[in-house]
Each structure stands twice: as structure tokens, then as C-alpha cells.
Amino acid sequence: MAGCEVLCEAPPAWFASQRLGLLANQASVDRAFTPVSRLITRQGGNLACLFSPQHGFYAEKQANMRESEDSRDPALRLPIYSLYGAVREPSGEMLEQIDVLLVDLQDVGTRVYTYSTTLGLCMEAAARHGVRVVVLDRPNPISGEAIEGNILQAGFRSFVGRYPLPMRHGLTLGELARYLVAECNIECDLEVIPMKGWHRRTYHPDTGRPWIFPSPNMPTWETALLYPGMVLLEGTNISEGRGTTLPFQLFGAPFLDLDRLEGRLGRADLEGVRFRPLCFEPLFDKWAGQTCYGFQIHVTDRDAFRPYRMGLTLLQILIQTHRNQFQWLPPPYEYEWHKLPIDILLGDGAIRNKLEKGDALDTLEAGWASELAAYRQGSMPYRLYQ
């Protein structure tokens, strides 16, 4: 049972008496596909306004600064304030209309997925304006046990990474909110409505819930599983499958040598994954209308699979096999105008240089093993589920 269902099953006293705002999008539904905004109003909640994250309230906008405007919900006749447009956090004027901000977003367990940044910015703004934040929790679709990657360095904070988290952080959005209050000194009046019946080792298919895509290029839960590694290709001239029906499950470019790549990928130290060569033609984004030679990624063992290691491995192999054609893309990228997109995605400017030099992946991972272990231990008190 998701947090929104728990809330509406037994609404607290403040539910009807205080003015509510709701940060959500079209994936914020209950098990019967009813939008959370409708659930709240049906149960007598005093809903005053809505807020939308990146991609818009209906998840209709593509990525990388495709902004959405403020609008109105046609059924509820409530204003929808975009937090990915003229502003990226609620203004004082917006927050003056509410006493409690409800947050119900489907996160995907990855640091660079911007919904966690929007959550944090909302908590920071709410703390300044005396507004309470209540997170209606949802499952981490790629499990709440596995964590992976380096911790974001302060000098590489951006909209695709604002807080000191590893790439695959292993928390639900509610747990993440608790972590931010305690570990990032966000003095926010926070409450989390936990789920019922969810366990840390659960992947999305095990929940029995339908997958509702939370953004245009997250069509399946398998996309979310690949995302912590495949998102790194956004910082390169290699297509990550945007403009196809399998974003983040495909990668390629017109210049890739499939025979060379297939041999290198076959020898790579990667568990739980296979690469199948193919051709595809994106309808938009990188290499639109051109034939790309590449691979589809098939996860064969979700527990053994390590998506971030796979992403780093792909980058290093592409650098080594296509040095004259492979490129890092320049800014701007997600409101960062100076640093390379790959550096803010990695959250550390040194990793790119180490990949270029050919440092072993085991050596890279050993370099951040102690901080990752410290993060795991430090995040334990904020876990809500066994």
C-alpha cells in the first residue's frame, strides 16, 4: 500500500483543516489508477494548489531545459505551479497559499533523477517559510538494498545532483527526505507517511503494482534499473536511445564499430547483463534520422547487475575503441553553463580523467569504497523498511 493510500485510508486531523499543496505528476496514482489529487479531494482534503516537477504535471516534456509553464487543472480548477520553468523551487508567494506541502512522486533510486533535487529544494523553501512537508512514500523500483557509486562532491552540485549521495542511493523518497533533514541540515518540519508491505529487497515487479511512467523516457521499470549507468551517456555524443521506444536500453552512434565493441564488451568484468548488437534510428535527439550502430542491453540477473559499473565500463571502452570520434558534450546541461555535463553527472571532476587514462574500474571503485560504506552506515537510521 503506497503512502497516498495509507493517508487517505485514515486521514489525520490536519488533512481537512489546513490548506494543502501537492507536488505530483501523472504517475502519482493509487493502485486503481486514481490520481492522488482526486483521492485527496474525495477524502475531504483542503487542496489549494498543485506543483509539478521536471517534465510537467502530465510528464509530457522532454529533458534538458524543456520547461513547462504554470497552468490550471481543468477538473479541480486549481493552479498548477511549475517547478521546472521560471523557478525550480516554490516561491514565497506560492507557499503563502498553503500550510502543508504533500509530496507524491515516483522516484527511480538514482541521484541524477531530478525529482529528488526538487524534493530537497521544496524542503529548503518550506523550512524558510514555515510550511510543513509531508512525503507520501512510494517504492524504490530498483530495490532499497543495493547502493553503488561515488558520493557527489560539493564542487559538482547541480540540478542533477544537489546532495551528497551515491549514484544508486538505495532509499525511497521518504527515506531520502529524512536523510536530508538530518544529514544536510535542512530544518524542515517533515513527516513521512510510510508504505505498508514494502521490503527493501523488493524490485518493482514484486510489488504487484502497475508501472506508471514518471517521465517520458522512463517507460518501464527495467529502464529505471539501467538508468544509473546509462544516464552517463547523456554527457557524450553516443545516443542513449532517446528518440526510440527503448530509451536507456539502447546505445549507439553512426560511427560505432560493432565487431570491436562486441569483443570488448564480451571480455568486460560485468555480471548479470548481455549486449545484443543492432541498428536503430532515433526520431529526435542525438543522431535523429540517422542509422545508429549499437546494442540493446539485456539484464539477465538483476541482483548481480551493477548498472553504474556498466556505465563506467561503456564509457571507457568507447573512449579506447573510438578515440577520434567519441566526444564529451559541452554545456549547457540542466542549468549548468560551465562544467561539462559528464562531470556533473558523475558528481566528481576527477573520474572523467581517470576513465580517459584507462584506470582499472576496480581501482576506481576502491577509491570510493570507504565513503560508500560510510554512506550506507550513515543512512541506516533513516530507513523505514526492513
C-alpha positions in Angstrom: 0.0 0.0 0.0 1.5 3.3 -1.1 1.8 6.3 1.2 -1.1 8.1 -0.5 -3.4 5.1 0.1 -2.3 5.0 3.8 -3.0 8.7 4.2 -6.5 8.5 2.6 -7.4 5.3 4.5 -7.2 7.2 7.8 -6.8 11.0 7.2 -5.2 12.9 10.1 -6.9 15.9 11.7 -4.9 18.5 9.7 -6.0 16.9 6.4 -9.3 18.8 6.2 -8.5 21.8 8.3 -5.2 23.0 6.8 -4.5 24.3 3.3 -2.7 21.7 1.2 -0.4 21.9 -1.7 0.5 18.8 -3.7 3.8 18.2 -5.7 2.9 15.3 -8.1 2.6 14.3 -11.7 0.6 11.9 -13.8 2.4 8.9 -12.2 1.1 9.8 -8.8 -1.9 7.4 -8.7 -3.2 4.7 -6.4 -3.5 1.0 -7.2 -6.8 1.7 -9.1 -5.1 4.4 -11.2 -6.9 7.2 -9.4 -4.8 10.4 -9.4 -3.7 11.4 -5.9 -5.2 14.9 -6.3 -8.6 13.3 -6.8 -8.1 11.0 -3.8 -7.3 13.9 -1.6 -10.3 16.0 -2.6 -12.7 13.0 -2.4 -11.5 12.4 1.2 -12.2 16.0 2.1 -8.7 17.3 1.9 -8.5 21.1 1.5 -6.3 21.2 -1.6 -5.4 24.7 -2.6 -2.8 24.2 -5.4 -0.6 21.8 -7.3 3.1 21.8 -8.1 4.8 19.9 -11.0 8.4 18.7 -11.3 10.6 18.4 -14.4 8.7 17.1 -17.5 5.5 18.8 -16.4 2.4 17.7 -14.5 1.5 15.3 -17.3 5.1 14.1 -17.9 4.8 15.4 -21.4 8.1 17.4 -21.7 11.4 16.0 -22.9 14.6 16.5 -20.8 17.3 19.1 -20.6 15.7 22.5 -20.1 12.4 21.8 -21.8 10.5 23.9 -19.4 6.8 23.8 -18.5 4.6 26.8 -17.8 2.2 27.4 -14.9 -1.3 26.1 -15.8 -4.6 25.0 -14.2 -6.1 21.6 -13.5 -9.2 21.6 -15.7 -11.2 19.2 -13.4 -10.2 20.6 -10.0 -9.8 24.2 -11.2 -6.7 24.6 -9.2 -3.5 26.4 -10.2 -0.5 24.1 -11.2 2.8 25.8 -10.4 5.7 24.6 -12.5 9.0 23.9 -10.6 10.8 23.4 -13.9 10.3 26.7 -15.7 10.6 30.3 -14.4 11.5 28.8 -11.0 12.8 25.5 -9.7 11.6 25.8 -6.2 8.4 27.2 -4.8 8.4 31.0 -4.2 7.2 32.6 -1.0 4.1 33.8 -2.8 3.2 30.2 -3.8 3.9 28.9 -0.3 1.8 31.6 1.3 -1.3 29.8 -0.1 -0.7 26.6 1.9 0.1 25.2 5.3 1.2 21.7 4.3 3.0 20.6 1.1 2.3 17.0 0.2 4.9 15.3 -2.0 3.9 12.2 -4.0 6.4 11.5 -6.8 7.7 8.2 -8.2 11.5 8.3 -7.9 13.8 5.8 -9.6 16.5 5.5 -6.9 19.2 7.4 -8.8 21.0 10.6 -7.7 20.7 12.4 -11.0 17.0 11.9 -11.5 15.8 15.4 -10.7 12.7 14.6 -8.6 15.0 14.2 -5.5 16.5 17.6 -6.2 13.1 19.1 -6.5 12.1 17.5 -3.2 15.1 18.9 -1.5 14.6 22.4 -2.9 10.9 22.3 -1.8 12.1 21.3 1.7 14.6 24.1 1.8 12.0 26.6 0.7 9.4 25.2 3.1 11.8 25.5 6.0 12.4 29.2 5.2 8.6 29.9 5.1 7.3 27.8 7.9 5.4 25.3 5.7 5.2 21.6 6.8 6.3 18.9 4.3 4.6 15.5 4.2 6.0 12.9 1.9 3.6 10.2 0.7 6.1 7.4 0.2 6.4 5.1 -2.8 8.7 2.1 -3.6 12.2 2.4 -4.9 11.7 0.4 -8.1 15.3 -0.8 -8.2 15.3 -2.0 -4.6 16.2 -0.3 -1.4 19.2 -2.5 -0.6 21.7 -2.1 -3.5 23.8 1.0 -3.4 26.6 1.9 -5.9 28.9 4.7 -6.9 30.9 7.6 -5.7 29.4 10.3 -3.4 28.7 13.7 -5.0 31.4 16.2 -4.4 30.3 19.7 -3.2 32.0 21.4 -6.2 29.8 19.5 -8.6 26.4 20.2 -7.2 23.8 20.9 -9.8 20.2 20.3 -10.6 21.1 16.7 -11.5 22.8 16.2 -8.1 22.4 18.6 -5.1 23.1 16.4 -2.1 25.9 14.0 -1.0 24.5 10.8 -2.4 25.9 7.9 -4.4 24.6 7.3 -7.9 22.3 4.5 -6.8 21.3 5.6 -3.3 19.1 2.7 -2.1 16.4 4.9 -0.5 12.8 5.6 -1.0 11.8 9.3 -1.5 10.5 9.4 2.1 13.7 7.9 3.5 15.7 10.4 1.4 13.7 13.3 2.9 14.6 12.0 6.4 18.2 11.8 5.4 18.3 15.3 4.0 16.8 16.8 7.2 19.4 15.1 9.4 22.5 14.9 7.3 22.1 18.0 5.1 20.8 20.4 7.8 17.5 21.2 6.2 15.5 22.4 9.1 12.2 21.4 7.7 9.1 20.3 9.6 8.9 16.9 7.9 6.5 13.9 8.2 6.7 10.8 6.1 3.6 8.6 5.5 5.2 5.2 5.1 4.0 2.4 2.8 2.6 -0.8 4.1 4.0 -4.1 3.0 7.1 -3.0 1.1 10.5 -4.6 1.8 14.0 -3.3 0.9 15.0 -6.1 -1.4 11.8 -5.7 -3.5 12.1 -4.7 -7.1 9.1 -3.1 -8.8 7.6 -6.3 -10.4 7.4 -7.8 -6.9 5.1 -5.1 -5.7 2.2 -6.2 -7.9 1.6 -2.5 -8.8 1.4 -1.3 -12.3 4.3 0.7 -13.6 3.2 4.3 -14.5 6.0 6.1 -16.3 7.1 9.0 -14.2 8.9 10.8 -17.1 8.7 10.4 -20.9 11.9 8.3 -21.2 11.2 6.0 -18.2 8.6 3.8 -19.9 9.4 0.6 -18.0 10.8 -0.4 -14.6 13.7 -2.0 -16.5 14.6 1.4 -17.8 14.9 2.5 -14.2 17.3 -0.4 -13.5 19.6 0.6 -16.3 19.4 4.3 -15.7 22.1 4.7 -13.0 24.7 3.7 -15.7 23.1 4.6 -19.0 22.4 8.2 -17.9 26.1 8.8 -18.2 25.8 8.7 -22.0 23.8 11.9 -21.8 27.2 13.6 -21.4 28.5 12.2 -24.7 27.8 12.1 -28.4 26.6 8.5 -28.1 22.8 8.1 -28.3 21.3 6.6 -25.1 18.2 5.6 -27.1 16.2 8.8 -26.7 14.0 9.2 -29.7 13.3 5.4 -29.8 10.8 3.2 -27.9 13.6 1.9 -25.8 15.4 4.8 -24.1 18.3 3.9 -21.9 18.0 0.3 -23.1 19.8 1.1 -26.4 23.0 2.9 -27.2 24.8 3.6 -30.4 26.1 6.1 -33.0 26.6 6.1 -36.8 30.4 5.6 -36.3 30.5 2.7 -33.9 32.4 -0.4 -34.9 30.2 -3.2 -33.6 32.7 -6.0 -34.1 35.3 -4.2 -32.0 32.8 -3.2 -29.3 31.2 -6.7 -29.1 34.6 -8.3 -28.4 35.5 -5.7 -25.7 32.1 -5.9 -24.1 32.3 -9.7 -24.0 35.6 -9.6 -22.1 34.4 -6.9 -19.7 34.0 -7.8 -16.0 30.3 -7.3 -15.9 27.8 -9.6 -14.2 24.1 -10.1 -14.9 24.0 -8.4 -18.3 24.3 -9.2 -22.0 24.7 -6.9 -25.0 22.9 -7.7 -28.3 24.1 -5.8 -31.4 21.5 -4.0 -33.5 20.8 -0.8 -35.5 18.3 1.9 -34.7 17.2 5.3 -36.0 16.2 7.9 -33.4 13.3 10.2 -34.4 14.7 13.0 -32.2 17.7 14.0 -30.0 21.2 12.8 -30.9 21.6 11.4 -34.4 18.0 12.0 -35.3 17.1 10.4 -38.6 20.4 8.6 -38.9 21.2 4.9 -38.6 23.0 4.2 -35.3 25.0 1.0 -34.8 24.9 -0.2 -31.3 23.5 -2.6 -28.8 20.4 -3.4 -26.7 21.2 -4.1 -23.1 19.5 -7.2 -21.5 19.7 -7.7 -17.7 19.9 -11.4 -17.0 20.4 -11.2 -13.2 19.0 -8.1 -11.5 20.7 -8.9 -8.2 24.2 -9.4 -9.7 23.8 -6.5 -12.1 25.7 -3.3 -11.2 24.4 -0.5 -13.5 26.9 2.2 -12.6 29.9 -0.1 -13.1 28.4 -0.9 -16.5 28.0 2.7 -17.4 31.6 3.5 -16.5 32.8 0.4 -18.4 30.9 1.5 -21.5 32.5 5.0 -21.3 36.0 3.6 -21.0 35.6 1.1 -23.8 34.1 3.8 -26.1 37.0 6.1 -25.4 39.5 3.4 -26.1 37.9 2.0 -29.3 36.7 5.3 -30.9 39.1 7.9 -29.6 38.9 10.0 -32.7 35.0 10.0 -32.9 33.9 9.8 -29.2 33.3 13.2 -27.6 32.2 14.7 -24.3 29.3 17.1 -24.9 29.8 20.7 -23.9 27.4 22.7 -21.6 24.8 23.9 -21.1 23.1 21.0 -19.5 20.3 21.1 -16.9 21.1 24.8 -16.0 24.8 24.2 -15.6 26.6 26.6 -18.0 30.3 26.0 -17.3 31.1 22.5 -16.2 31.0 19.5 -18.6 27.7 17.6 -18.4 29.6 14.3 -17.8 31.3 15.9 -14.7 28.1 16.9 -13.0 26.5 13.5 -13.9 29.5 11.8 -12.3 29.5 14.3 -9.5 33.3 14.4 -9.5 35.6 16.0 -12.0 38.4 13.5 -11.5 36.6 10.4 -12.6 36.4 11.5 -16.3 40.2 12.0 -16.3 40.7 8.5 -14.8 38.5 6.9 -17.4 40.4 8.7 -20.2 43.7 7.4 -18.7 42.4 3.9 -18.6 42.5 3.4 -14.8 41.0 0.0 -13.9 37.4 0.0 -12.8 38.3 -2.0 -9.6 40.8 0.8 -8.7 38.2 3.5 -9.3 35.6 1.7 -7.1 38.2 1.0 -4.4 38.8 4.8 -4.3 35.3 5.5 -3.1 34.6 2.3 -1.2 35.2 3.8 2.2 32.9 6.8 1.6 30.2 4.5 0.1 30.4 2.3 3.2 30.2 5.4 5.4 27.1 6.5 3.5 25.5 3.1 3.9 26.1 3.1 7.6 25.1 6.8 8.0 21.8 6.3 6.1 20.7 3.3 8.2 18.9 5.4 10.9 16.6 7.0 8.2 15.4 3.7 6.8 11.7 3.0 7.3 11.5 -0.6 5.9 13.2 -3.9 6.7 
